[in-house]
Amino acid sequence: SYRWLADSREFQTFQHYFKQINLRNLAMDAKKQLRIKSGVVKRLNKEVQMYQKEVVDGELKVQQMKDEGKDPYDIKKMGEVVDESKAMVPDARNRLRKAVEDLDLLLEDKSSADLPEYKAAQEIRDDVSV
């Protein structure tokens, strides 16, 4: 049997060593997850803003084309582009909302509050409204 191994001092030292490594990996994992999740929130927030800007700019462009008497086919195609951008806004908002929820879950764990990644993630979270 391997019972003698579990009782040995070397094995207990070995277990302690791996627990320490595991704790370090958890800390590194928290840093990595904070960086990843805050980056996702930042990117999706920019994406939502970009789609909203595309909608406004596109609508202005369509109106300008109508005022200038441009070809109806061109106006119709530009309107389709605007409609595509309008359709993307709710999808992008939903993905942003989900990403913010994920980040909020990470930020609830105050054990990593002293990390610079935590503070950066908190700033990003404070800047984003869903």
C-alpha positions as protocol buffer text, in pm:
chain_id: "A"
residue {
  index: 1
  type: SER
  ca { x: 0 y: 0 z: 0 }
}
residue {
  index: 2
  type: TYR
  ca { x: 103 y: 362 z: -47 }
}
residue {
  index: 3
  type: ARG
  ca { x: -4 y: 463 z: 303 }
}
residue {
  index: 4
  type: TRP
  ca { x: 355 y: 524 z: 409 }
}
residue {
  index: 5
  type: LEU
  ca { x: 385 y: 785 z: 133 }
}
residue {
  index: 6
  type: ALA
  ca { x: 85 y: 989 z: 254 }
}
residue {
  index: 7
  type: ASP
  ca { x: 223 y: 995 z: 607 }
}
residue {
  index: 8
  type: SER
  ca { x: 574 y: 1092 z: 508 }
}
residue {
  index: 9
  type: ARG
  ca { x: 713 y: 1437 z: 574 }
}
residue {
  index: 10
  type: GLU
  ca { x: 835 y: 1466 z: 214 }
}
residue {
  index: 11
  type: PHE
  ca { x: 485 y: 1408 z: 80 }
}
residue {
  index: 12
  type: GLN
  ca { x: 335 y: 1670 z: 312 }
}
residue {
  index: 13
  type: THR
  ca { x: 600 y: 1919 z: 203 }
}
residue {
  index: 14
  type: PHE
  ca { x: 525 y: 1830 z: -156 }
}
residue {
  index: 15
  type: GLN
  ca { x: 150 y: 1889 z: -99 }
}
residue {
  index: 16
  type: HIS
  ca { x: 220 y: 2224 z: 65 }
}
residue {
  index: 17
  type: TYR
  ca { x: 439 y: 2328 z: -228 }
}
residue {
  index: 18
  type: PHE
  ca { x: 166 y: 2247 z: -481 }
}
residue {
  index: 19
  type: LYS
  ca { x: -96 y: 2431 z: -276 }
}
residue {
  index: 20
  type: GLN
  ca { x: 127 y: 2739 z: -288 }
}
residue {
  index: 21
  type: ILE
  ca { x: 168 y: 2703 z: -664 }
}
residue {
  index: 22
  type: ASN
  ca { x: -209 y: 2664 z: -701 }
}
residue {
  index: 23
  type: LEU
  ca { x: -270 y: 2983 z: -498 }
}
residue {
  index: 24
  type: ARG
  ca { x: -23 y: 3173 z: -717 }
}
residue {
  index: 25
  type: ASN
  ca { x: -196 y: 3040 z: -1028 }
}
residue {
  index: 26
  type: LEU
  ca { x: -532 y: 3156 z: -893 }
}
residue {
  index: 27
  type: ALA
  ca { x: -389 y: 3505 z: -838 }
}
residue {
  index: 28
  type: MET
  ca { x: -243 y: 3508 z: -1189 }
}
residue {
  index: 29
  type: ASP
  ca { x: -572 y: 3375 z: -1322 }
}
residue {
  index: 30
  type: ALA
  ca { x: -761 y: 3658 z: -1151 }
}
residue {
  index: 31
  type: LYS
  ca { x: -526 y: 3914 z: -1306 }
}
residue {
  index: 32
  type: LYS
  ca { x: -563 y: 3755 z: -1647 }
}
residue {
  index: 33
  type: GLN
  ca { x: -942 y: 3731 z: -1620 }
}
residue {
  index: 34
  type: LEU
  ca { x: -967 y: 4094 z: -1509 }
}
residue {
  index: 35
  type: ARG
  ca { x: -757 y: 4204 z: -1808 }
}
residue {
  index: 36
  type: ILE
  ca { x: -957 y: 3992 z: -2050 }
}
residue {
  index: 37
  type: LYS
  ca { x: -1303 y: 4084 z: -1923 }
}
residue {
  index: 38
  type: SER
  ca { x: -1226 y: 4456 z: -1894 }
}
residue {
  index: 39
  type: GLY
  ca { x: -1081 y: 4450 z: -2248 }
}
residue {
  index: 40
  type: VAL
  ca { x: -1398 y: 4287 z: -2377 }
}
residue {
  index: 41
  type: VAL
  ca { x: -1616 y: 4548 z: -2207 }
}
residue {
  index: 42
  type: LYS
  ca { x: -1401 y: 4828 z: -2344 }
}
residue {
  index: 43
  type: ARG
  ca { x: -1411 y: 4687 z: -2699 }
}
residue {
  index: 44
  type: LEU
  ca { x: -1786 y: 4620 z: -2695 }
}
residue {
  index: 45
  type: ASN
  ca { x: -1856 y: 4968 z: -2558 }
}
residue {
  index: 46
  type: LYS
  ca { x: -1664 y: 5117 z: -2852 }
}
residue {
  index: 47
  type: GLU
  ca { x: -1854 y: 4888 z: -3088 }
}
residue {
  index: 48
  type: VAL
  ca { x: -2193 y: 5005 z: -2958 }
}
residue {
  index: 49
  type: GLN
  ca { x: -2086 y: 5367 z: -2991 }
}
residue {
  index: 50
  type: MET
  ca { x: -1956 y: 5303 z: -3344 }
}
residue {
  index: 51
  type: TYR
  ca { x: -2286 y: 5145 z: -3458 }
}
residue {
  index: 52
  type: GLN
  ca { x: -2484 y: 5432 z: -3305 }
}
residue {
  index: 53
  type: LYS
  ca { x: -2263 y: 5683 z: -3486 }
}
residue {
  index: 54
  type: GLU
  ca { x: -2302 y: 5489 z: -3812 }
}
residue {
  index: 55
  type: VAL
  ca { x: -2681 y: 5509 z: -3778 }
}
residue {
  index: 56
  type: VAL
  ca { x: -2679 y: 5885 z: -3720 }
}
residue {
  index: 57
  type: ASP
  ca { x: -2425 y: 5951 z: -3996 }
}
residue {
  index: 58
  type: GLY
  ca { x: -2610 y: 5722 z: -4236 }
}
residue {
  index: 59
  type: GLU
  ca { x: -2944 y: 5887 z: -4172 }
}
residue {
  index: 60
  type: LEU
  ca { x: -2789 y: 6227 z: -4236 }
}
residue {
  index: 61
  type: LYS
  ca { x: -2632 y: 6094 z: -4555 }
}
residue {
  index: 62
  type: VAL
  ca { x: -2966 y: 5954 z: -4677 }
}
residue {
  index: 63
  type: GLN
  ca { x: -3137 y: 6286 z: -4607 }
}
residue {
  index: 64
  type: GLN
  ca { x: -2859 y: 6473 z: -4783 }
}
residue {
  index: 65
  type: MET
  ca { x: -2888 y: 6240 z: -5084 }
}
residue {
  index: 66
  type: LYS
  ca { x: -3265 y: 6300 z: -5097 }
}
residue {
  index: 67
  type: ASP
  ca { x: -3217 y: 6677 z: -5074 }
}
residue {
  index: 68
  type: GLU
  ca { x: -2963 y: 6668 z: -5358 }
}
residue {
  index: 69
  type: GLY
  ca { x: -3195 y: 6458 z: -5574 }
}
residue {
  index: 70
  type: LYS
  ca { x: -2959 y: 6163 z: -5604 }
}
residue {
  index: 71
  type: ASP
  ca { x: -3050 y: 5840 z: -5780 }
}
residue {
  index: 72
  type: PRO
  ca { x: -3331 y: 5658 z: -5592 }
}
residue {
  index: 73
  type: TYR
  ca { x: -3138 y: 5330 z: -5622 }
}
residue {
  index: 74
  type: ASP
  ca { x: -2838 y: 5484 z: -5440 }
}
residue {
  index: 75
  type: ILE
  ca { x: -3068 y: 5627 z: -5172 }
}
residue {
  index: 76
  type: LYS
  ca { x: -3231 y: 5287 z: -5128 }
}
residue {
  index: 77
  type: LYS
  ca { x: -2893 y: 5112 z: -5093 }
}
residue {
  index: 78
  type: MET
  ca { x: -2775 y: 5371 z: -4841 }
}
residue {
  index: 79
  type: GLY
  ca { x: -3099 y: 5318 z: -4648 }
}
residue {
  index: 80
  type: GLU
  ca { x: -3024 y: 4943 z: -4639 }
}
residue {
  index: 81
  type: VAL
  ca { x: -2680 y: 5015 z: -4495 }
}
residue {
  index: 82
  type: VAL
  ca { x: -2842 y: 5230 z: -4225 }
}
residue {
  index: 83
  type: ASP
  ca { x: -3094 y: 4954 z: -4150 }
}
residue {
  index: 84
  type: GLU
  ca { x: -2811 y: 4702 z: -4108 }
}
residue {
  index: 85
  type: SER
  ca { x: -2639 y: 4934 z: -3862 }
}
residue {
  index: 86
  type: LYS
  ca { x: -2968 y: 4981 z: -3673 }
}
residue {
  index: 87
  type: ALA
  ca { x: -3006 y: 4604 z: -3650 }
}
residue {
  index: 88
  type: MET
  ca { x: -2658 y: 4568 z: -3502 }
}
residue {
  index: 89
  type: VAL
  ca { x: -2713 y: 4815 z: -3216 }
}
residue {
  index: 90
  type: PRO
  ca { x: -2938 y: 4590 z: -3001 }
}
residue {
  index: 91
  type: ASP
  ca { x: -2711 y: 4289 z: -3059 }
}
residue {
  index: 92
  type: ALA
  ca { x: -2402 y: 4484 z: -2962 }
}
residue {
  index: 93
  type: ARG
  ca { x: -2582 y: 4624 z: -2655 }
}
residue {
  index: 94
  type: ASN
  ca { x: -2679 y: 4272 z: -2543 }
}
residue {
  index: 95
  type: ARG
  ca { x: -2323 y: 4149 z: -2580 }
}
residue {
  index: 96
  type: LEU
  ca { x: -2201 y: 4453 z: -2384 }
}
residue {
  index: 97
  type: ARG
  ca { x: -2457 y: 4390 z: -2111 }
}
residue {
  index: 98
  type: LYS
  ca { x: -2343 y: 4028 z: -2080 }
}
residue {
  index: 99
  type: ALA
  ca { x: -1976 y: 4130 z: -2071 }
}
residue {
  index: 100
  type: VAL
  ca { x: -2049 y: 4389 z: -1801 }
}
residue {
  index: 101
  type: GLU
  ca { x: -2229 y: 4124 z: -1594 }
}
residue {
  index: 102
  type: ASP
  ca { x: -1925 y: 3897 z: -1625 }
}
residue {
  index: 103
  type: LEU
  ca { x: -1693 y: 4180 z: -1522 }
}
residue {
  index: 104
  type: ASP
  ca { x: -1919 y: 4268 z: -1229 }
}
residue {
  index: 105
  type: LEU
  ca { x: -1892 y: 3909 z: -1106 }
}
residue {
  index: 106
  type: LEU
  ca { x: -1513 y: 3933 z: -1111 }
}
residue {
  index: 107
  type: LEU
  ca { x: -1520 y: 4270 z: -937 }
}
residue {
  index: 108
  type: GLU
  ca { x: -1734 y: 4130 z: -655 }
}
residue {
  index: 109
  type: ASP
  ca { x: -1430 y: 3931 z: -541 }
}
residue {
  index: 110
  type: LYS
  ca { x: -1253 y: 4190 z: -328 }
}
residue {
  index: 111
  type: SER
  ca { x: -954 y: 3962 z: -263 }
}
residue {
  index: 112
  type: SER
  ca { x: -782 y: 4104 z: -571 }
}
residue {
  index: 113
  type: ALA
  ca { x: -878 y: 4467 z: -500 }
}
residue {
  index: 114
  type: ASP
  ca { x: -514 y: 4562 z: -444 }
}
residue {
  index: 115
  type: LEU
  ca { x: -415 y: 4459 z: -799 }
}
residue {
  index: 116
  type: PRO
  ca { x: -365 y: 4733 z: -1059 }
}
residue {
  index: 117
  type: GLU
  ca { x: -574 y: 4522 z: -1299 }
}
residue {
  index: 118
  type: TYR
  ca { x: -863 y: 4537 z: -1053 }
}
residue {
  index: 119
  type: LYS
  ca { x: -844 y: 4914 z: -1032 }
}
residue {
  index: 120
  type: ALA
  ca { x: -825 y: 4947 z: -1412 }
}
residue {
  index: 121
  type: ALA
  ca { x: -1121 y: 4712 z: -1454 }
}
residue {
  index: 122
  type: GLN
  ca { x: -1319 y: 4913 z: -1197 }
}
residue {
  index: 123
  type: GLU
  ca { x: -1247 y: 5236 z: -1389 }
}
residue {
  index: 124
  type: ILE
  ca { x: -1360 y: 5077 z: -1715 }
}
residue {
  index: 125
  type: ARG
  ca { x: -1675 y: 4949 z: -1544 }
}
residue {
  index: 126
  type: ASP
  ca { x: -1749 y: 5295 z: -1402 }
}
residue {
  index: 127
  type: ASP
  ca { x: -1715 y: 5450 z: -1751 }
}
residue {
  index: 128
  type: VAL
  ca { x: -1961 y: 5210 z: -1913 }
}
residue {
  index: 129
  type: SER
  ca { x: -2336 y: 5241 z: -1871 }
}
residue {
  index: 130
  type: VAL
  ca { x: -2563 y: 4964 z: -1988 }
}
